[in-house]
Amino acid sequence: MKKFPWFYFFFVLIWIIAIIPLFIYTLEPTIWTLRTLSRYTGMVGFALVYLSLMGAYIKEWQYHQTNKPFMTSHHLLVIPAWILMLVHPTVLAIQWSNWGIFIPNNFDTLMNFLRFGGKVALIIFTIGVIAVALRKVLKGWKIIHMFQLIAFLLAGIHAWIIGTDTQSIGVRILLVLMMGSASALFFYNRKRFKYVLKK
């Protein structure tokens, strides 16, 4: 009996769920504004990063679900996630005519650092992507790549504090579950640390 493609099922499901807000926003006076695009790309990008993290921690499961090399299925999530996370602040910069939005600043207090932690998260994500692209010549790229969890948590806290679509209790519970499960699986999988440090 052929296995049910759970990996692709969840991949398609997350996109369907992410598209729902687009129909809800059509009830508002401003249809498909830059702000709406920013909210959409932020939500979907975060969700895809979560799926890519979970897949990275349970590679064998992901391989059995896709029957493809891990890097192939992993990039299926990572590439669009990174693009969406770049689009997220870019549309805000266009809307506000302020490209300084990409510059990490306003970190005079811990709360401000967490509030605008999305800037740091994007930098860490980008460094991780570059490290993977240079993996054939860059030794220790896997250690650099491990910091993606920190970026994910910073993005999650950033969304919790100032996210427009994360103020409801249901979404906040989901946000906590996503950050908690990614962190728990990362630390539980002790073999991952040994593998990364030996290679």
Rosetta blueprint (number, residue, H / E / L):
1 M L
2 K L
3 K L
4 F L
5 P L
6 W H
7 F H
8 Y H
9 F H
10 F H
11 F H
12 V H
13 L H
14 I H
15 W H
16 I H
17 I H
18 A H
19 I H
20 I H
21 P H
22 L H
23 F H
24 I H
25 Y H
26 T L
27 L L
28 E L
29 P L
30 T L
31 I L
32 W L
33 T L
34 L H
35 R H
36 T H
37 L H
38 S H
39 R H
40 Y H
41 T H
42 G H
43 M H
44 V H
45 G H
46 F H
47 A H
48 L H
49 V H
50 Y H
51 L H
52 S H
53 L H
54 M H
55 G H
56 A H
57 Y H
58 I L
59 K H
60 E H
61 W H
62 Q H
63 Y H
64 H H
65 Q H
66 T H
67 N L
68 K L
69 P L
70 F H
71 M H
72 T H
73 S H
74 H H
75 H H
76 L H
77 L H
78 V H
79 I H
80 P H
81 A H
82 W H
83 I H
84 L H
85 M H
86 L H
87 V H
88 H H
89 P H
90 T H
91 V H
92 L H
93 A H
94 I H
95 Q H
96 W H
97 S L
98 N L
99 W H
100 G H
101 I H
102 F H
103 I L
104 P L
105 N L
106 N L
107 F L
108 D L
109 T L
110 L H
111 M H
112 N H
113 F H
114 L H
115 R H
116 F L
117 G H
118 G H
119 K H
120 V H
121 A H
122 L H
123 I H
124 I H
125 F H
126 T H
127 I H
128 G H
129 V H
130 I H
131 A H
132 V H
133 A H
134 L L
135 R L
136 K L
137 V L
138 L L
139 K L
140 G L
141 W H
142 K H
143 I H
144 I H
145 H H
146 M L
147 F L
148 Q H
149 L H
150 I H
151 A H
152 F H
153 L H
154 L H
155 A H
156 G H
157 I H
158 H H
159 A H
160 W H
161 I H
162 I H
163 G L
164 T H
165 D H
166 T H
167 Q L
168 S L
169 I H
170 G H
171 V H
172 R H
173 I H
174 L H
175 L H
176 V H
177 L H
178 M H
179 M H
180 G H
181 S H
182 A H
183 S H
184 A H
185 L H
186 F H
187 F H
188 Y H
189 N L
190 R H
191 K H
192 R H
193 F H
194 K H
195 Y H
196 V H
197 L H
198 K H
199 K L
